[in-house]
Amino acid sequence: MPDLRTTGVAAAGLVLAAAGAFVWWSQPTGAVSADPASDPQSAPLTGTTARPEVAKRVPGAPDRVKIPALKVSAPVLPVHAPGRTLIPPSDPTTLGWWADGAEPGARRGSALIAGHTVHTGGGALDDLEELRRGDAIVVRTDHGTLRYAVQSVHIYRKGRIADDAHRLFSQSVPGRLVVLTCEDWNGEAYLSNVVVTATPRG
């Protein structure tokens, strides 16, 4: 089976697809992986409605992310991906960092941070798709504050993220930040995913 470190993860209910790539499944209505504002329905994918597995905080772990252009300042908890399913904290104002991948500031690898979107508002990453190239993302760790500049903002239709999973979530690229959430609520489900890639400033 593919290794998380080389295959990559998209968060909030990411599961291993048959093709061997991680995809972010936006479940119909309110599975934890979809929209906390909605009522849950049965979800066919293991782990999507489970509680996040919070990891022990380690030196270098992010504890807050600030996105000035969106007026976002959100706490971050380290989370694992048991069964290759990464679930961010259920509170949509709190983000999850994949603790088994790269740390922010690492020389190599994608530091993955994800959060839930709430179609009625209140999620830290509700407006992630509005970021533009050059916008700042600031990550605070106990090693100091790291500043990133947005390089790309991509919106992927549901299921299509698998095509670029190896590139988007690679742990062998020069150090960078990848921030993810759901997008395109149609009244029942999210149809797309937003993936923002940012590189260190300076």
Backbone bond lengths (Angstrom), bond angles and torsions (degrees), N, CA, C in turn:
res aa  C-N    CA-C-N  psi(-1)  N-CA   C-N-CA  omega(-1)  CA-C   N-CA-C  phi
1 M - - - 1.458 - - 1.510 109.96 -
2 P 1.324 118.45 148.70 1.447 120.87 -178.25 1.520 111.38 -62.49
3 D 1.312 115.26 148.87 1.452 121.85 178.00 1.522 109.00 -87.16
4 L 1.339 117.42 134.98 1.460 120.76 177.56 1.516 111.53 -52.82
5 R 1.333 117.33 -37.42 1.463 120.23 -174.13 1.516 111.87 -68.11
6 T 1.314 117.76 -26.18 1.452 119.18 -178.46 1.513 113.29 -106.34
7 T 1.329 117.16 -25.29 1.452 119.76 -178.28 1.515 111.51 -86.60
8 G 1.317 117.12 -41.70 1.452 121.28 177.97 1.512 112.73 100.30
9 V 1.333 114.88 165.57 1.440 120.91 -177.37 1.508 109.24 -137.15
10 A 1.303 117.68 144.16 1.449 121.80 162.54 1.499 103.80 -109.96
11 A 1.290 121.72 148.11 1.448 120.39 -165.29 1.507 113.74 -95.45
12 A 1.327 115.87 -169.03 1.452 125.63 175.49 1.511 112.85 54.04
13 G 1.322 116.52 58.93 1.448 119.38 179.40 1.499 111.71 95.74
14 L 1.331 117.23 35.17 1.430 121.30 177.56 1.492 108.77 -78.00
15 V 1.264 117.29 134.41 1.450 119.35 179.35 1.509 109.43 -133.22
16 L 1.317 116.04 160.10 1.452 120.93 178.95 1.516 109.06 -78.63
17 A 1.294 116.32 117.34 1.462 120.96 -179.43 1.522 109.65 -82.68
18 A 1.307 114.89 166.69 1.465 119.63 -178.75 1.516 111.12 -60.83
19 A 1.321 116.58 -29.64 1.464 120.19 -179.01 1.517 112.04 -73.64
20 G 1.322 117.95 -8.08 1.455 120.06 177.77 1.509 113.51 90.32
21 A 1.317 117.72 15.22 1.468 120.47 178.41 1.508 108.57 -121.79
22 F 1.321 116.37 152.12 1.455 119.38 179.03 1.515 110.12 -82.58
23 V 1.316 114.59 135.32 1.451 119.09 178.33 1.514 109.65 -129.53
24 W 1.285 115.65 152.94 1.454 120.71 178.01 1.503 108.06 -95.98
25 W 1.327 116.62 109.10 1.461 120.38 -178.66 1.522 109.18 -90.84
26 S 1.316 116.82 120.91 1.464 121.88 174.45 1.515 107.94 -89.49
27 Q 1.318 116.95 101.75 1.458 120.24 -174.74 1.521 111.17 -71.67
28 P 1.340 117.76 150.45 1.451 120.64 174.85 1.525 110.24 -57.36
29 T 1.280 115.44 134.46 1.462 124.70 -177.64 1.500 111.08 45.99
30 G 1.335 118.77 -140.87 1.445 118.56 -155.26 1.482 121.01 -93.16
31 A 1.324 121.57 33.85 1.445 118.51 167.28 1.517 107.75 -55.57
32 V 1.313 115.42 151.88 1.463 118.29 -177.13 1.513 110.78 -53.61
33 S 1.322 117.05 -29.94 1.447 120.18 -179.20 1.518 113.04 -77.40
34 A 1.328 116.92 -7.92 1.450 118.20 -178.07 1.516 111.37 -110.52
35 D 1.298 118.76 -82.93 1.459 119.72 -172.81 1.516 110.45 -142.94
36 P 1.344 117.50 111.54 1.458 120.44 -178.34 1.519 113.97 -63.06
37 A 1.319 117.85 -12.17 1.464 119.54 -178.55 1.522 112.11 -83.27
38 S 1.321 117.38 -8.48 1.451 120.89 -174.12 1.521 111.40 -106.81
39 D 1.323 116.30 168.15 1.458 121.08 176.72 1.519 109.64 -83.92
40 P 1.341 118.43 132.89 1.459 120.27 -178.88 1.523 112.34 -65.28
41 Q 1.323 114.83 144.25 1.451 121.65 168.00 1.512 106.91 -117.63
42 S 1.318 115.99 170.11 1.459 117.72 179.71 1.512 109.26 -62.96
43 A 1.332 115.55 134.29 1.457 121.19 -179.06 1.513 108.96 -114.46
44 P 1.317 118.59 130.35 1.453 120.73 -176.14 1.515 114.31 -76.58
45 L 1.322 117.65 -8.17 1.455 120.42 -173.54 1.512 110.70 -103.02
46 T 1.317 116.11 127.65 1.458 121.92 -177.36 1.518 110.80 -58.56
47 G 1.318 115.80 132.05 1.454 120.97 170.50 1.506 115.81 90.22
48 T 1.316 118.90 -8.40 1.452 119.01 -173.18 1.518 112.84 -70.75
49 T 1.334 117.55 -23.78 1.452 119.07 177.84 1.523 111.49 -108.37
50 A 1.320 116.85 8.74 1.452 120.72 -178.89 1.521 110.78 -76.64
51 R 1.328 114.87 162.89 1.453 118.80 173.47 1.517 109.19 -72.69
52 P 1.328 117.64 147.65 1.461 119.17 177.31 1.518 110.28 -65.25
53 E 1.326 115.91 145.99 1.453 120.23 175.46 1.525 107.76 -92.18
54 V 1.319 115.26 98.36 1.468 120.49 -176.21 1.521 108.81 -74.01
55 A 1.320 115.77 133.17 1.460 121.90 -178.96 1.521 110.27 -93.49
56 K 1.314 114.96 162.95 1.459 120.33 174.09 1.519 108.87 -69.36
57 R 1.335 115.40 135.27 1.462 118.57 178.92 1.518 109.48 -71.19
58 V 1.324 115.58 133.41 1.462 121.46 -178.82 1.516 109.16 -120.24
59 P 1.337 117.71 159.50 1.477 119.69 176.66 1.521 110.38 -56.21
60 G 1.310 116.10 132.51 1.456 121.22 -178.60 1.510 114.16 95.60
61 A 1.338 116.78 -11.27 1.466 119.32 179.00 1.528 110.29 -68.41
62 P 1.324 117.86 141.31 1.471 119.58 177.19 1.516 110.82 -70.97
63 D 1.328 116.82 142.67 1.470 118.99 174.90 1.522 112.67 -120.33
64 R 1.333 117.97 -9.31 1.469 120.61 176.43 1.518 109.63 -158.43
65 V 1.330 115.12 141.82 1.461 122.20 174.82 1.523 108.45 -121.36
66 K 1.328 115.19 131.77 1.460 120.78 176.29 1.523 109.20 -119.25
67 I 1.335 114.96 133.89 1.462 121.43 176.87 1.527 106.55 -125.43
68 P 1.318 117.86 90.60 1.472 120.36 -172.52 1.522 114.30 -55.61
69 A 1.320 118.47 -38.77 1.468 120.73 -177.36 1.526 112.06 -63.13
70 L 1.334 116.81 -25.10 1.462 121.16 -179.73 1.527 112.00 -105.76
71 K 1.331 116.29 1.48 1.470 122.27 -176.96 1.526 110.92 56.96
72 V 1.317 115.05 42.76 1.468 122.07 -178.91 1.522 109.17 -106.17
73 S 1.320 115.64 133.65 1.466 123.11 168.92 1.518 105.59 -141.17
74 A 1.335 116.26 103.21 1.462 120.46 -170.61 1.518 111.38 -124.43
75 P 1.334 117.37 137.40 1.472 119.91 173.47 1.514 110.31 -68.73
76 V 1.337 115.41 157.17 1.462 121.71 -178.21 1.525 109.02 -129.35
77 L 1.322 115.97 134.51 1.461 121.84 174.15 1.525 109.38 -114.36
78 P 1.331 118.01 140.96 1.463 119.82 174.71 1.522 109.72 -75.72
79 V 1.324 117.22 135.89 1.460 121.43 179.73 1.526 109.84 -133.38
80 H 1.337 115.25 150.84 1.453 121.66 175.18 1.524 109.19 -93.79
81 A 1.322 115.46 179.70 1.463 121.70 177.26 1.520 109.18 -129.81
82 P 1.352 117.62 70.11 1.465 119.57 179.53 1.528 110.50 -63.02
83 G 1.334 115.47 137.28 1.452 118.22 -178.19 1.507 113.01 63.69
84 R 1.349 116.31 22.88 1.463 122.56 -179.75 1.532 112.32 61.39
85 T 1.322 116.24 30.84 1.459 121.54 175.55 1.516 108.54 -122.10
86 L 1.295 116.78 116.55 1.458 121.66 -178.77 1.520 109.58 -100.70
87 I 1.319 116.41 120.76 1.465 121.45 -177.77 1.519 108.74 -121.27
88 P 1.327 118.72 120.04 1.459 120.84 177.30 1.526 111.00 -70.47
89 P 1.318 117.67 168.16 1.470 120.40 176.38 1.524 111.04 -54.12
90 S 1.342 116.35 143.93 1.464 120.28 -176.76 1.524 112.41 -66.77
91 D 1.327 117.65 -26.35 1.458 121.69 175.74 1.529 108.24 -70.99
92 P 1.341 118.58 115.02 1.471 120.14 -175.77 1.521 114.18 -69.22
93 T 1.327 117.38 -8.20 1.470 119.58 175.15 1.519 111.86 -89.03
94 T 1.332 117.59 -3.07 1.459 123.03 179.01 1.521 109.42 -116.29
95 L 1.325 116.88 136.87 1.455 122.35 -177.67 1.521 110.56 -100.26
96 G 1.331 115.66 161.74 1.453 121.42 177.27 1.517 110.94 -118.93
97 W 1.317 116.02 135.20 1.475 121.96 175.92 1.514 108.74 -109.95
98 W 1.326 117.85 130.12 1.453 122.20 179.93 1.530 109.25 -70.20
99 A 1.335 115.86 105.13 1.458 122.36 -171.33 1.518 113.61 -72.65
100 D 1.321 117.81 -13.92 1.458 120.50 179.82 1.525 112.52 -95.99
101 G 1.310 116.90 1.53 1.459 121.47 176.23 1.521 110.28 -105.21
102 A 1.313 115.78 -158.22 1.462 121.22 -177.60 1.524 110.92 -68.80
103 E 1.323 115.83 145.91 1.457 121.64 170.75 1.524 108.96 -84.17
104 P 1.327 117.85 149.96 1.464 119.03 170.56 1.525 109.50 -56.58
105 G 1.317 115.75 134.85 1.455 120.44 -178.73 1.513 114.08 92.35
106 A 1.336 117.50 -8.29 1.461 120.20 178.21 1.526 109.87 -65.22
107 R 1.323 116.02 150.57 1.458 120.16 -178.84 1.519 111.96 -69.21
108 R 1.338 116.30 -29.51 1.452 120.07 -179.33 1.527 109.85 -133.94
109 G 1.329 114.45 150.86 1.452 120.28 173.53 1.518 114.44 102.99
110 S 1.326 115.10 159.01 1.466 122.46 177.35 1.522 109.01 -95.52
111 A 1.318 116.94 117.82 1.462 121.51 172.91 1.526 107.03 -81.25
112 L 1.329 117.20 114.79 1.462 121.86 -172.54 1.519 111.17 -98.76
113 I 1.319 116.14 124.19 1.462 122.43 177.89 1.527 107.95 -128.54
114 A 1.331 115.98 131.10 1.458 119.85 -176.10 1.513 110.89 -139.76
115 G 1.308 115.03 158.15 1.456 120.88 176.93 1.508 110.38 -154.07
116 H 1.317 115.26 166.28 1.451 121.11 179.27 1.529 110.77 -81.12
117 T 1.321 114.18 150.01 1.458 122.22 170.41 1.526 108.14 -103.85
118 V 1.321 116.49 142.31 1.465 121.37 178.15 1.524 107.68 -120.58
119 H 1.320 116.84 118.29 1.464 118.88 -173.32 1.519 112.49 -66.51
120 T 1.331 117.81 -20.77 1.465 120.53 177.61 1.529 112.13 -91.39
121 G 1.325 116.61 0.22 1.459 120.51 178.37 1.518 112.23 101.33
122 G 1.322 115.94 158.58 1.455 121.19 175.83 1.511 114.77 107.78
123 G 1.333 117.79 -8.21 1.454 120.32 176.08 1.515 110.80 -85.18
124 A 1.330 116.70 141.98 1.463 120.03 -177.86 1.526 112.24 -60.20
125 L 1.330 117.22 -31.82 1.463 120.22 -174.97 1.524 113.18 -108.06
126 D 1.328 117.12 20.18 1.466 120.74 -177.52 1.533 112.80 -53.98
127 D 1.333 117.48 -35.25 1.471 121.54 -174.28 1.524 111.96 -110.21
128 L 1.312 117.32 25.50 1.461 120.47 -175.56 1.522 112.38 -56.74
129 E 1.334 116.93 -33.68 1.462 120.72 -177.39 1.523 112.99 -66.13
130 E 1.343 117.39 -13.18 1.463 120.74 -178.95 1.530 113.20 -82.74
131 L 1.320 117.05 -8.21 1.466 118.58 178.48 1.521 110.38 -64.89
132 R 1.336 115.12 152.61 1.454 122.20 179.44 1.522 109.72 -127.35
133 R 1.302 115.73 159.65 1.455 121.36 178.13 1.528 110.29 -53.44
134 G 1.321 116.14 131.67 1.462 121.25 -179.59 1.510 114.08 96.00
135 D 1.339 118.65 -16.91 1.462 120.45 177.42 1.533 110.07 -62.31
136 A 1.316 115.12 149.21 1.465 120.68 -175.78 1.529 111.62 -89.66
137 I 1.319 114.82 143.56 1.463 122.76 166.48 1.520 106.31 -128.64
138 V 1.317 116.61 125.92 1.461 122.15 -176.24 1.524 108.56 -111.94
139 V 1.316 116.07 127.89 1.462 121.23 -179.04 1.521 108.41 -117.99
140 R 1.328 115.96 123.96 1.467 120.60 178.67 1.519 109.89 -99.41
141 T 1.317 115.82 129.98 1.456 122.18 173.68 1.519 108.26 -129.96
142 D 1.344 116.57 172.48 1.465 117.54 177.92 1.526 111.76 -76.01
143 H 1.337 116.44 -2.84 1.461 120.86 173.30 1.520 111.70 -93.07
144 G 1.320 116.53 -6.17 1.450 120.42 -178.66 1.516 111.38 133.77
145 T 1.315 115.46 -174.80 1.458 122.23 -178.32 1.519 109.73 -103.61
146 L 1.318 115.99 130.10 1.458 122.58 -179.00 1.518 109.22 -110.79
147 R 1.312 115.67 139.08 1.460 121.20 -179.08 1.518 109.93 -117.04
148 Y 1.320 114.83 130.87 1.461 121.51 -179.73 1.525 109.35 -121.45
149 A 1.320 115.12 155.99 1.465 121.91 173.77 1.525 108.48 -117.99
150 V 1.311 116.52 131.04 1.459 121.61 179.47 1.526 109.69 -62.78
151 Q 1.313 116.08 130.10 1.459 121.88 176.24 1.517 112.38 -104.25
152 S 1.320 116.65 -33.95 1.461 118.64 -178.81 1.522 110.66 -153.48
153 V 1.323 114.91 149.86 1.464 122.84 174.41 1.525 106.46 -131.12
154 H 1.319 116.52 114.76 1.459 120.56 -178.35 1.525 109.59 -121.30
155 I 1.321 115.26 139.33 1.460 121.55 173.45 1.524 107.30 -112.16
156 Y 1.329 114.78 121.32 1.456 121.43 -177.97 1.518 109.83 -109.55
157 R 1.310 116.10 133.29 1.452 119.00 173.25 1.518 109.26 -65.41
158 K 1.322 115.23 152.72 1.463 121.66 -177.03 1.527 111.36 -49.37
159 G 1.306 116.33 127.81 1.446 121.65 177.85 1.519 114.63 89.78
160 R 1.342 118.42 -22.77 1.461 120.71 -176.04 1.520 112.99 -78.25
161 I 1.326 117.09 -16.56 1.453 120.02 -178.40 1.530 111.22 -61.58
162 A 1.324 116.42 -24.08 1.466 119.99 179.48 1.523 112.00 -60.62
163 D 1.329 116.71 -30.43 1.463 119.88 -177.93 1.519 112.03 -62.55
164 D 1.337 116.45 -31.52 1.462 120.66 -176.69 1.523 112.73 -111.75
165 A 1.333 117.49 12.23 1.467 120.25 -172.79 1.519 112.86 -58.60
166 H 1.327 117.48 -43.52 1.461 119.23 -177.84 1.531 111.26 -62.30
167 R 1.320 116.10 -37.46 1.465 119.43 179.70 1.522 111.46 -76.69
168 L 1.325 116.94 -44.32 1.460 120.62 -173.90 1.517 112.98 -66.89
169 F 1.329 116.98 -38.97 1.455 120.61 -171.27 1.523 112.87 -113.70
170 S 1.318 115.97 21.77 1.458 120.96 -177.30 1.529 111.78 -59.32
171 Q 1.328 115.15 140.77 1.460 121.06 174.59 1.523 111.28 -102.37
172 S 1.325 117.49 11.63 1.457 120.66 179.29 1.524 112.95 -113.83
173 V 1.330 117.58 -0.94 1.472 121.16 178.50 1.524 110.08 -80.83
174 P 1.334 118.53 162.59 1.469 119.54 170.96 1.530 110.21 -54.66
175 G 1.334 116.38 146.93 1.454 121.71 -173.49 1.520 114.21 -49.71
176 R 1.317 115.96 133.86 1.461 121.31 -179.72 1.523 108.59 -157.23
177 L 1.330 115.14 174.15 1.457 122.95 179.80 1.521 108.33 -116.92
178 V 1.344 116.82 136.28 1.460 121.53 174.77 1.523 107.63 -126.26
179 V 1.329 116.39 124.90 1.463 122.42 -177.64 1.524 107.77 -118.59
180 L 1.353 116.14 135.10 1.460 120.51 -171.72 1.516 112.41 -135.40
181 T 1.326 114.99 149.04 1.461 121.27 171.20 1.523 109.42 -161.11
182 C 1.332 116.59 179.02 1.466 121.76 177.86 1.522 110.68 -89.94
183 E 1.328 115.62 165.43 1.462 121.55 -175.82 1.522 108.83 -156.53
184 D 1.340 116.42 161.12 1.468 123.88 173.40 1.528 112.93 67.52
185 W 1.323 116.02 61.35 1.461 121.43 174.69 1.523 109.35 -70.18
186 N 1.321 117.22 127.60 1.472 120.37 -178.14 1.523 112.41 -107.86
187 G 1.327 116.67 12.46 1.453 120.69 -177.45 1.515 112.50 102.44
188 E 1.326 116.79 -19.03 1.460 121.07 179.15 1.527 112.49 -131.31
189 A 1.321 116.72 -30.61 1.466 119.93 -175.25 1.520 109.31 -155.74
190 Y 1.320 115.16 160.57 1.463 120.54 170.36 1.525 108.18 -85.14
191 L 1.319 115.73 133.25 1.458 120.72 -175.10 1.519 112.82 -96.81
192 S 1.328 116.74 -15.11 1.463 120.26 -173.32 1.516 111.17 -140.44
193 N 1.311 115.30 172.67 1.453 123.34 175.32 1.517 109.11 -131.05
194 V 1.328 116.53 141.67 1.460 122.38 175.77 1.517 108.38 -101.80
195 V 1.332 116.32 130.55 1.461 121.87 177.26 1.523 107.66 -125.67
196 V 1.338 115.58 117.53 1.463 121.41 178.15 1.527 108.32 -109.56
197 T 1.320 115.71 127.75 1.464 121.90 177.32 1.515 108.51 -111.68
198 A 1.340 116.39 132.20 1.453 121.76 -178.20 1.519 109.62 -134.58
199 T 1.310 116.53 147.55 1.462 122.19 -179.61 1.527 109.79 -117.70
200 P 1.344 117.27 156.43 1.472 120.26 -177.40 1.532 111.45 -60.49
201 R 1.307 114.71 142.93 1.463 120.68 174.12 1.508 109.51 -90.74
202 G 1.326 116.36 139.85 1.455 120.21 174.92 1.504 111.69 80.44
